[in-house]
């Protein structure tokens, strides 16, 4: 049994990673962290470099969790995340959500919406802590 986390190198990704690690540890399950990109942008700041990956490994170690980290370059990031969840028979898929403006709340982000609607396993959507206003 496996917990899958869709991780990006930002506050949303960190929130998803921490929650995914807690769920995996509590359930005694493996953790697979997926950080995918389409490779179409010159710089994709959501795709992690070596220093960000090392930080992830340190954070997971401090939480007492070991994880497999995958960084596929794919045509469709959402599809890749769903495929990994199916491949490992995930018991839960953890994703981070961002704060949206009042207008943006009318339409959830397309990636999150596709994951929530198309995942074959339960999805845990977490929000990053908002900075004080």
N, C-alpha and C positions, 0 to 999 in steps of 0.2 A: 504494500500500500504506500502511496506517495502523495505528497503535497507539492503542487506546482505553483511557482510564483512568477508572474510576469513582472520583471524588474527593469526599471529605467534609472539612469544615474541622476535622480532628482529627488525632491521631497516625497513625491507620490511613490516612487520606487522604494524608497527607504521604509515608508509606512507599510507597504505591502510585504517587503522583506521581513521586517520585524514581526508582523502578525503571522506570516507564513511560517517563520521559524518557531514561534510559540506554539502554533497548531501542530507542527510536525513533532516538536518535543513532547507536548502533552499526549499526543496519540501514539508516540513511539514509532513514527513513520519516517520514511526517507523524504528528503527535500530536493527538488530540482528547480533551479533558478534559470529562467529564460530571459536573455537580453538580446533581442533580435533587431535587425535593421534590414531595410531594402537595399541599402548601399547606393541609393540614387542621389543623395545629397553629398555635396563636397565635404561637409562636416555635419554629422548627425550627433548632436550633443546628448541624445538619449542612449546612444551606443557607448558602452563603457570602454575606457582604455585600461592599460595595465594597472595604473595607480588606483583607479576606482574599483577594479576587481580585487585588488589586494585589500582595500578598505572593506569590501563586502566580506571577504574571507575572515578578516579580523573581527568584524561585527558578529558574524555567525559563530565564530569560536568563543567570543565573550558570552554569547547566548547559549553555548553548549550544544551547538548543532553543526553537523557536517553536511555539506551540500555538493551536488553536482551542478556546475555552472555551464550552461550552453549559450553560445553566441552565434546563432545561424545568420547567414546573409540570405534573405529570402525575397520572393516576389510580394508576399502579403504577410505582414507581421501578425495580424490577428489569426489568420489561418495557421501559421506556424505554431503559435501558442496553443491553439486548439488541438493541433495534431500531436504536439508533445503530451498534452493532457490525456488524449486518447491512447497514445503509445504506452505510457506508463500506468495507465488505468488510474488516473488521479482520483483521490477521494474528495479533493477540493482544489479549486483553482483560485488563487489570491491575486487580485489586481488592485492598483491604486487609482483613486479618482481625484480629479482636480476640482477646485472651487470654480463655480461657473457664475457668470453674471445673471441677473434676473431674466434677461432675454435668453441667455445660454441655457438656463434651466428648462426652457421649453423643449429643447432638443439635447438629449444626452450625447456625449461624444460618440462618434461613430464606432471607434474601436471598443469602448466599454459596452456600448449597446449590442454590438455583434457578439461579443464574448458572453454577455448575460443571456442573450437569446439562443445562441448556438452551442454553448458548452453542454456536454453530455453528463457533466458532474456538477455538484453544487459550486457556486461562485461566491467567494467572500470579497466584497468590494469595500476597501478602506480609504479614508480620507487622511491626508497629511494634516498635521496640526497647522492651523492658520496663525500667521504672525499677529500680534496684538495690533489693533487699529487705533 
